[in-house]
Amino acid sequence: MSAAAILALAAALCFAIGLILTQYGLRTMPSWRSPLYSIGGSMIVAWVMAAIFVDPTGFNLKAALIFAGVGVVFPVTASILSVRSNEKLGPAVAGAVGNVSPLFAVLGAVIFLSEHLGLVQMAGLGLVVAGVALLALRGGAGGRQWSLWVLLLPLSAAVVRGAVQPAIKTGLALWHEPMAAAAIGYTLSTIVILLLVGRRAVREGRADRRGVMWFTAVGIFNGTATFLLYAALGLGSIALVAPLVALFPLIAVVLSLLFLREENLHALGLAGIVVSVGGVILLLVGSG
């Protein structure tokens, strides 16, 4: 297995853990406030790691501007949408519907980076979308009810998560420093979230300490996942990396069943996950 594949799978594990920890954090903190700590925590970790490992002599202004531009929308937008979808749908379904992100990442790579997409990969993308459709049905998850519009939350997060990957890969081709990319991106995202909810947070007073700790932990895992994703993109094609990272919903389902007893998944939802994972496998085979 290639280094890019290993890094992508490690990113999937960290994203899944972040989904589970979010459920614990939402018990003590409103969803609107949580990105202050998750994104801020990620920024601090990213800059500490960047100070240790990044070689500043290779700095490239154009790459830094690309990373900054990405940071205005990612991860801040995806984080806000993910927390809200996690709150409404639970980590299993929220993560699974977000599994559609490879579709946008791979198509973006084909259009803007001229990556090749074969018939096997096209079939894999079709299965991923079909699996998401199964998960979108009412029978997909037990214990929760939602309106159809709620599915737009994780789908929108998937669009953002997938669409930024070609831009990140372009920046890394100019300056191959994934940790710098993460640090710059999280800095811009922190500024955006402060502008959005900082004043409200100050007005409503100090947050629950338990919630701060949970969402700081979420930030650490999400920040690590983002760095691993960027590192994988720097070493492998988007057609390989994006589908492997998209395995995080399957990991989230397993973790949900182990640690969140109120979460359960019915047969239709399980079928959707199996179909999606089958699509990911086809994408991996087609990229090999």
Buried (B, 14 or more C-beta within 10 A) or exposed (E): EBEBBBBBBBBBBBBBBBBBBBBBBBEBBBBBBBBBBBBBBBBBBBBEBBEEEBEEEEEBEEBBEBBBBBBEBBBBBBBBBBBBBBBBBBBBBBBBBBBBBBBBBBBBBBEEBEBEBEEBBEBBBBBBBBBBBBBBEEEBBEEBEBEEEBBBBBBBBBBBBBBBBBBBBBBBBBBBBBBBBBBBBBBBBBBBBBEBBEEEBEEEEEBBEEBBBBBBBBBBBBBBBBBBBBBBBBBBBBBBBBBBBBBBBBBBBEBBEEBBEEBBBBEBBBBBBBBBBBBBBBBBEBBE
